[in-house]
Amino acid sequence: MADTSNPSPQPVSFAAIVVAAGKGLRAGGERPKQFREWRGKPLIRHSVEALADAGSNPILVVLASDTQDLAERALAGIEGVKFVQGGRTRQQSVANGLEALREQAPQTVLIHDAARPDLPQSVIDRLLGALSAHSGAIPVLPVVDSLAIAQKDGTMGGKAEREVLRRVQTPQAFRYAEILSAHKNWAGEPDAGDDAQVLAQKGGAIALVQGDERLKKVTFAEDFVTEQQAQFRIGQGFDVHRLVEGEELWLCGVQIPHDKGLSGHSDADVALHAITDAVLGGIGDGDIGTHFPPSDPQWRGARSAQFLEHAVKLADEAGYALGNIDLTIICEAPKIGPHRSSMREAVSAMIGLSTDAISIKATTTERLGFTGRGEGIAAQAIVSLSAIRP
């Protein structure tokens, strides 16, 4: 790999070609993936903006003939963008783009795939710097997994030496005249794997520079869903119930000895109600009253454990797992400390969350307000949720 610790200064100007003529079928959807939204804007716009910010002029976007309207809307407002019709293969599409640069004849050109939206400036700098001593430069990453050679019958035929292999990314940088000549005289397979192979066939020296994991190619439908889904969410819940004589007192699914109990349509477990609302809030799915309305007689006297279990199930269906629970119970009496361990274990058994991820605390209001006067108990819960699948 070339030494990239001190890359050469970036040229004053360079051109770029963004290949966007593919159909993107593996990503699903009605539109080619390069025009679908990713992180709030069309996929293709991310890399085109990065190239424009880096000083590329012009930026030629190679398109299928029936997608120019989509491209114009996706790239509206970015200066220096021009459109070129693609060919039957990727190699032919790149060749069309290079031919369209003949009049300007830039010294340097970067060729990039529209499906790699997250393009760091540092990679561009390393690529352009390497062209001072090489005809071309490509960003690469090491292979970290063991490799095997597959035989036609589906069995392992041998070991591939990962130490000499690299994962190749784009953009790839070239001296314009040399890559244009290489594409004009391409005599390999109907389609080249990438532009570095085209130049290599002509004997061009290609530097390997450090790539970046951020340059991951967006390929499948789940790549879009994962991006749309927040990796972490937070939910908050708060509930209050009145203390009255003649009722049982349930907190976190544990019956607590006390001269009064909580009044409510269900078992009035104010702690579980707060946690349930926090989970529902975290996934944006209403509150406990939405799912278990007090006007419905079937929930009269119901155990609140089923409310929490339902909320956690909904979170799972939405693609989220409960990370931790931080619950605060606010009351003058009873004392919560002696029951804390059994309450944590009860919540753990309900939803399968480890007890070390369940915090139960208690506080008073210094005899102020309805809790201070012993008229009721309040509970506040905060939960974290993490994405478990696209």
C-alpha positions as CSV (number, residue, x, y, z in Angstrom):
1,M,0.0,0.0,0.0
2,A,1.3,3.4,-0.9
3,D,2.6,5.7,1.8
4,T,-0.3,8.1,2.5
5,S,0.9,9.8,5.7
6,N,1.8,13.1,3.8
7,P,-0.3,13.1,0.5
8,S,0.7,15.5,-2.2
9,P,-1.2,18.8,-2.4
10,Q,-4.6,18.5,-4.1
11,P,-4.7,19.7,-7.7
12,V,-6.5,23.0,-8.3
13,S,-9.2,21.2,-10.3
14,F,-10.2,17.7,-11.1
15,A,-13.2,16.1,-12.8
16,A,-15.4,13.3,-11.5
17,I,-17.6,10.7,-13.0
18,V,-20.4,9.2,-10.9
19,V,-21.8,6.0,-12.4
20,A,-25.5,5.9,-11.8
21,A,-26.9,4.0,-14.8
22,G,-27.7,0.7,-12.9
23,K,-31.2,-0.5,-12.0
24,G,-30.3,-1.3,-8.3
25,L,-32.7,-4.3,-8.3
26,R,-31.3,-6.0,-5.2
27,A,-32.3,-3.0,-3.1
28,G,-36.0,-3.3,-4.1
29,G,-38.4,-0.4,-4.4
30,E,-40.0,1.3,-7.4
31,R,-37.1,3.5,-8.2
32,P,-33.4,2.7,-8.8
33,K,-31.7,2.7,-5.5
34,Q,-29.4,5.7,-6.4
35,F,-32.5,7.9,-6.3
36,R,-34.1,6.5,-3.1
37,E,-33.9,8.5,0.1
38,W,-31.0,7.6,2.4
39,R,-30.3,9.7,5.6
40,G,-32.8,12.3,4.5
41,K,-31.9,12.8,0.9
42,P,-31.4,10.9,-2.3
43,L,-28.6,8.4,-2.1
44,I,-26.7,9.8,-5.1
45,R,-26.8,13.3,-3.7
46,H,-24.5,12.5,-0.8
47,S,-21.4,11.5,-2.9
48,V,-22.1,14.2,-5.5
49,E,-22.2,16.9,-2.8
50,A,-19.0,15.5,-1.3
51,L,-17.2,15.6,-4.7
52,A,-18.4,19.2,-5.3
53,D,-17.2,20.3,-1.9
54,A,-13.8,18.7,-2.6
55,G,-13.5,20.9,-5.8
56,S,-14.6,18.6,-8.6
57,N,-15.6,20.5,-11.7
58,P,-17.4,19.2,-13.7
59,I,-19.2,16.2,-12.1
60,L,-20.5,14.0,-14.9
61,V,-23.4,11.7,-13.8
62,V,-23.8,8.7,-16.1
63,L,-27.5,7.7,-16.3
64,A,-29.9,5.3,-17.9
65,S,-31.8,7.1,-20.6
66,D,-35.1,7.1,-18.6
67,T,-33.8,8.4,-15.3
68,Q,-32.7,11.9,-16.1
69,D,-35.8,13.5,-14.6
70,L,-35.1,11.6,-11.3
71,A,-31.5,12.7,-11.4
72,E,-32.3,16.3,-12.0
73,R,-34.6,16.4,-9.0
74,A,-32.2,14.5,-6.8
75,L,-29.2,16.8,-7.7
76,A,-31.0,20.1,-8.0
77,G,-28.9,23.1,-6.9
78,I,-25.5,21.4,-7.1
79,E,-23.2,23.4,-9.4
80,G,-21.1,21.8,-12.1
81,V,-23.3,18.7,-12.5
82,K,-23.8,17.4,-16.1
83,F,-25.6,14.3,-17.3
84,V,-24.3,11.6,-19.7
85,Q,-26.2,8.7,-21.1
86,G,-24.8,5.3,-19.9
87,G,-24.0,2.2,-22.0
88,R,-25.0,-1.4,-21.9
89,T,-22.4,-2.3,-19.3
90,R,-20.6,-0.4,-16.5
91,Q,-17.4,-0.2,-18.6
92,Q,-19.3,1.3,-21.5
93,S,-21.0,3.8,-19.2
94,V,-17.6,5.0,-17.8
95,A,-16.2,5.2,-21.3
96,N,-19.1,7.4,-22.3
97,G,-18.3,9.7,-19.3
98,L,-14.7,9.9,-20.2
99,E,-15.5,10.7,-23.8
100,A,-17.7,13.5,-22.6
101,L,-14.7,15.1,-20.8
102,R,-12.6,15.3,-24.0
103,E,-13.2,19.0,-24.6
104,Q,-12.1,19.9,-21.1
105,A,-9.4,17.2,-20.9
106,P,-8.7,17.4,-17.2
107,Q,-5.4,16.2,-15.8
108,T,-7.2,14.0,-13.2
109,V,-10.5,12.2,-13.0
110,L,-12.2,10.4,-10.1
111,I,-14.6,7.6,-11.0
112,H,-17.2,6.8,-8.3
113,D,-20.2,4.5,-7.8
114,A,-23.4,6.3,-6.8
115,A,-24.2,3.5,-4.3
116,R,-21.3,4.6,-2.0
117,P,-22.8,7.7,-0.5
118,D,-20.5,8.3,2.5
119,L,-17.4,9.7,0.9
120,P,-14.8,11.1,3.3
121,Q,-12.6,14.0,2.1
122,S,-9.6,12.2,3.5
123,V,-10.0,9.4,1.0
124,I,-10.2,11.9,-1.9
125,D,-7.0,13.6,-0.6
126,R,-5.1,10.3,-0.5
127,L,-6.2,9.3,-3.9
128,L,-5.2,12.6,-5.6
129,G,-1.9,12.6,-3.7
130,A,-1.0,9.2,-5.0
131,L,-1.3,10.3,-8.6
132,S,1.9,12.3,-8.4
133,A,3.8,9.0,-8.8
134,H,1.2,6.6,-10.3
135,S,-1.2,6.4,-13.2
136,G,-4.0,5.4,-11.0
137,A,-5.0,5.0,-7.3
138,I,-7.7,3.0,-5.6
139,P,-8.9,2.9,-2.0
140,V,-8.6,-0.5,-0.4
141,L,-9.3,-2.2,2.9
142,P,-7.7,-5.4,4.4
143,V,-9.6,-8.7,4.4
144,V,-10.1,-9.7,8.0
145,D,-12.0,-13.0,7.6
146,S,-10.6,-16.3,6.6
147,L,-11.2,-17.2,3.0
148,A,-11.9,-20.4,1.2
149,I,-12.0,-21.3,-2.5
150,A,-15.3,-22.8,-3.5
151,Q,-15.5,-25.7,-5.9
152,K,-18.4,-26.2,-8.4
153,D,-19.9,-29.0,-6.2
154,G,-20.2,-26.6,-3.3
155,T,-17.3,-27.9,-1.3
156,M,-14.1,-26.1,-0.2
157,G,-11.3,-26.5,-2.6
158,G,-8.5,-24.7,-0.9
159,K,-7.4,-21.7,1.2
160,A,-7.1,-18.2,-0.2
161,E,-4.3,-16.1,1.2
162,R,-6.0,-13.1,2.8
163,E,-2.7,-11.4,3.5
164,V,-2.3,-10.5,-0.2
165,L,-6.0,-9.7,-0.8
166,R,-7.7,-6.3,-0.5
167,R,-11.3,-5.1,-0.6
168,V,-11.6,-2.5,-3.4
169,Q,-13.7,0.6,-3.0
170,T,-14.5,3.7,-5.1
171,P,-13.8,6.5,-6.0
172,Q,-10.8,5.4,-8.1
173,A,-8.5,8.2,-9.3
174,F,-6.6,8.3,-12.6
175,R,-4.6,10.5,-14.9
176,Y,-7.3,11.3,-17.4
177,A,-5.4,10.7,-20.7
178,E,-4.3,7.2,-19.5
179,I,-7.7,6.0,-18.3
180,L,-9.4,7.3,-21.4
181,S,-6.9,5.4,-23.6
182,A,-7.3,2.3,-21.6
183,H,-11.1,2.3,-21.9
184,K,-10.9,3.0,-25.6
185,N,-8.8,-0.1,-26.1
186,W,-10.5,-2.3,-23.5
187,A,-10.3,-5.9,-24.8
188,G,-11.2,-7.9,-21.7
189,E,-14.5,-9.4,-20.6
190,P,-17.8,-7.7,-21.8
191,D,-17.7,-5.7,-18.6
192,A,-14.8,-4.8,-16.4
193,G,-15.0,-5.4,-12.6
194,D,-13.8,-1.8,-12.1
195,D,-11.7,0.9,-13.8
196,A,-8.5,-0.1,-12.1
197,Q,-8.7,-3.5,-14.0
198,V,-9.1,-1.6,-17.3
199,L,-6.0,0.5,-16.6
200,A,-4.0,-2.5,-15.3
201,Q,-4.6,-4.4,-18.6
202,K,-2.7,-1.5,-20.3
203,G,0.1,-1.8,-17.9
204,G,-0.7,1.2,-15.7
205,A,0.8,1.4,-12.2
206,I,-2.0,1.6,-9.7
207,A,-1.4,2.7,-6.1
208,L,-3.3,1.2,-3.2
209,V,-4.3,3.8,-0.6
210,Q,-6.1,3.4,2.6
211,G,-9.9,3.2,2.2
212,D,-12.6,3.8,4.7
213,E,-15.3,1.6,6.2
214,R,-17.7,4.6,5.7
215,L,-17.5,3.9,2.0
216,K,-19.6,0.8,2.4
217,K,-21.8,0.1,-0.7
218,V,-25.5,0.4,-0.2
219,T,-26.8,-2.8,-1.9
220,F,-29.8,-4.4,-0.4
221,A,-33.2,-3.3,0.8
222,E,-32.2,-3.7,4.5
223,D,-29.4,-1.1,3.9
224,F,-32.1,1.5,3.5
225,V,-34.3,0.3,6.3
226,T,-31.4,0.2,8.8
227,E,-30.6,3.8,8.0
228,Q,-34.1,4.9,8.4
229,Q,-34.4,3.2,11.8
230,A,-32.7,4.9,14.6
231,Q,-30.1,2.7,16.3
232,F,-31.1,3.9,19.8
233,R,-34.2,5.3,21.2
234,I,-35.2,6.7,24.6
235,G,-38.7,6.5,26.2
236,Q,-40.1,8.2,29.3
237,G,-43.2,7.3,31.4
238,F,-44.9,8.9,34.4
239,D,-47.9,7.7,36.3
240,V,-49.8,8.4,39.5
241,H,-52.4,6.4,41.5
242,R,-54.3,7.3,44.7
243,L,-53.7,5.4,47.9
244,V,-56.9,4.1,49.5
245,E,-57.9,1.7,52.2
246,G,-59.2,-1.7,51.3
247,E,-57.0,-2.1,48.2
248,E,-53.9,-4.3,47.6
249,L,-50.6,-2.5,47.0
250,W,-48.7,-3.8,43.9
251,L,-45.4,-2.4,42.8
252,C,-43.4,-3.9,40.0
253,G,-45.5,-7.0,40.1
254,V,-44.8,-7.6,43.9
255,Q,-47.5,-7.2,46.5
256,I,-46.2,-4.9,49.3
257,P,-47.6,-5.1,52.8
258,H,-49.2,-1.7,53.7
259,D,-52.3,-0.3,55.3
260,K,-53.5,1.1,52.0
261,G,-53.4,0.1,48.4
262,L,-53.4,1.8,45.0
263,S,-56.8,2.5,43.4
264,G,-57.2,2.0,39.6
265,H,-59.1,0.1,36.9
266,S,-56.4,-2.6,36.8
267,D,-54.3,-3.6,39.7
268,A,-53.0,0.0,39.7
269,D,-49.3,-1.0,39.7
270,V,-48.1,2.5,39.2
271,A,-44.4,1.4,38.7
272,L,-45.3,-1.0,35.8
273,H,-47.6,1.5,34.3
274,A,-44.7,4.1,34.1
275,I,-42.3,1.5,32.6
276,T,-45.0,0.5,30.1
277,D,-45.6,4.0,29.0
278,A,-41.8,4.5,28.7
279,V,-41.5,1.6,26.3
280,L,-44.5,2.7,24.2
281,G,-43.1,6.2,24.1
282,G,-39.8,4.9,22.9
283,I,-41.3,3.3,19.9
284,G,-43.8,6.1,19.3
285,D,-46.9,3.9,19.9
286,G,-49.2,5.8,22.1
287,D,-49.5,5.1,25.8
288,I,-51.0,2.5,28.2
289,G,-54.5,4.1,27.9
290,T,-54.3,3.7,24.1
291,H,-53.8,-0.1,24.3
292,F,-55.7,-0.8,27.5
293,P,-58.4,1.8,27.9
294,P,-59.9,2.0,31.4
295,S,-63.3,2.2,29.9
296,D,-62.9,-1.5,28.7
297,P,-64.3,-3.8,31.4
298,Q,-61.9,-6.7,30.4
299,W,-59.0,-4.8,32.0
300,R,-60.8,-4.4,35.4
301,G,-58.4,-5.8,38.0
302,A,-56.0,-7.0,35.4
303,R,-52.3,-7.6,36.3
304,S,-50.2,-4.8,34.9
305,A,-47.5,-7.4,34.0
306,Q,-49.4,-8.2,30.9
307,F,-49.4,-4.5,29.9
308,L,-45.6,-4.3,30.1
309,E,-45.2,-7.7,28.3
310,H,-47.4,-6.3,25.5
311,A,-45.4,-3.2,25.2
312,V,-42.1,-5.1,25.0
313,K,-43.7,-7.4,22.3
314,L,-44.6,-4.3,20.3
315,A,-41.1,-3.0,20.6
316,D,-39.7,-6.3,19.4
317,E,-42.1,-6.2,16.4
318,A,-40.8,-2.7,15.6
319,G,-37.2,-4.0,15.6
320,Y,-36.1,-2.8,19.1
321,A,-34.9,-4.5,22.2
322,L,-35.1,-3.1,25.7
323,G,-31.7,-2.0,26.9
324,N,-32.2,-0.9,30.4
325,I,-34.9,0.5,32.8
326,D,-34.4,3.3,35.3
327,L,-37.4,3.6,37.6
328,T,-38.0,6.1,40.4
329,I,-40.9,5.5,42.8
330,I,-42.0,8.6,44.7
331,C,-43.7,8.1,48.0
332,E,-43.4,8.7,51.8
333,A,-44.5,5.1,52.6
334,P,-44.1,2.2,52.3
335,K,-40.3,1.9,52.3
336,I,-39.2,0.6,49.0
337,G,-35.6,-0.5,49.9
338,P,-36.6,-3.9,51.5
339,H,-38.5,-4.9,48.4
340,R,-36.1,-3.6,45.7
341,S,-34.4,-7.0,45.0
342,S,-37.7,-8.9,44.6
343,M,-39.1,-6.1,42.4
344,R,-36.1,-6.2,40.1
345,E,-36.4,-10.0,39.9
346,A,-40.1,-9.8,39.1
347,V,-39.6,-7.3,36.3
348,S,-36.8,-9.4,34.9
349,A,-39.0,-12.5,34.9
350,M,-41.7,-10.6,33.0
351,I,-39.7,-9.4,30.1
352,G,-36.4,-11.4,30.1
353,L,-34.2,-8.4,30.9
354,S,-31.2,-9.0,33.2
355,T,-31.6,-7.6,36.7
356,D,-28.4,-5.6,36.3
357,A,-30.2,-3.6,33.6
358,I,-33.1,-2.8,35.9
359,S,-32.6,0.1,38.3
360,I,-35.3,0.7,40.9
361,K,-34.9,3.8,43.2
362,A,-37.2,5.5,45.6
363,T,-37.4,9.1,46.8
364,T,-39.8,11.3,48.9
365,T,-41.0,14.9,48.3
366,E,-40.1,15.9,51.8
367,R,-43.8,15.6,52.8
368,L,-44.8,18.1,50.1
369,G,-47.6,17.5,47.7
370,F,-50.0,14.6,47.5
371,T,-47.2,12.0,47.8
372,G,-45.9,13.9,50.8
373,R,-49.3,13.7,52.5
374,G,-49.5,10.0,51.7
375,E,-52.4,10.4,49.4
376,G,-50.8,8.6,46.5
377,I,-47.7,7.2,44.8
378,A,-46.1,8.4,41.7
379,A,-43.5,6.7,39.4
380,Q,-41.2,7.9,36.7
381,A,-39.4,5.6,34.3
382,I,-36.8,6.0,31.6
383,V,-35.9,3.2,29.2
384,S,-33.4,2.8,26.4
385,L,-34.1,0.7,23.3
386,S,-31.7,-0.5,20.7
387,A,-32.3,-1.6,17.1
388,I,-32.1,-5.4,16.8
389,R,-32.8,-5.8,13.1
390,P,-33.7,-3.9,10.0
